[in-house]
């Protein structure tokens, strides 16, 4: 018992005593105050019921035969809302009818009058002991609930930090991609401007030349703008849930990564057998596909091959949506594949093990899906499955 004393257990006990004979009532009050902290008194079942509602005592001790309302009638009313409060009956009646009814009402003890002090003390000690055990259990349960809430809050805070760390890492990769994709059009714009200067110096500028110059320059500026818009769409703070197309997400990511991946000799292939929609925050699902594609890209590090390929296959059948993200980089070792989604587990020297952990969390917690990884003859295959709403 001492183990739980730090859980703020209330050890004070109150009793409601219901007795119509005033001389017995007065004598019993003095006796009860030896065992409990507070005694409230009523002279019949009706008064006892009102006292119970107002005081909410821990224990009830009552006679049976009383004016206005009997003790058994009062107990029936109380048991309609309170099945657990301990009740002790003190009565001069030995009739088995009363005893059976008292048992059916969940009465703790039935003591015959005249009440022996030792017997009353024994019964009270038993009831109070059970009451204290119940309070200890409730206090311990509250303590556990508080601990669980604290752990959940701590876990959520850690997860939020991991997401931010992962996003910071992705931002670095994206900035690198943007820098790469902007170099060529910027170089082309520079050539256009230099050509304009040379054209102006050596011959008059024709209307056709100016028109062509504007068209080519506008096309390159539009490409630069679209690249930045795509980048910002991945990191917008939009949190509104909606239905969105999976093929649209996959194609947008492929378009954004296409030039930088081609430079690495990696081809991204989108295969849409049957498109489907998911309901949720689109930006969060973009993180899933982006992480899986970047993970596949990193699997090619150190490999010199002309046929490097990442495919995203989208299909749906019988209200099940499926996405396969596959590569031909050789696969994941048996030692690593079982731990690939564990937090902080990484196979890369400079990796943090956050990306695939977050992929699993988002797929399962945000979209009620399931993710599995396996090896094919050519490489790794991440399989995402979702139960779809009918009509989507």
Beta strands, then each sheet from edge to edge (+ up, - down):
strand 1: 14-18
strand 2: 38-42
strand 3: 59-62
strand 4: 86-91
strand 5: 109-112
strand 6: 242-245
strand 7: 267-272
strand 8: 277-280
strand 9: 309-317
strand 10: 320-327
strand 11: 370-375
strand 12: 380-387
sheet 1: 2+ 1+ 3+ 4+ 5+
sheet 2: 6+ 8-
sheet 3: 7+ 9+ 10- 12+ 11-
end
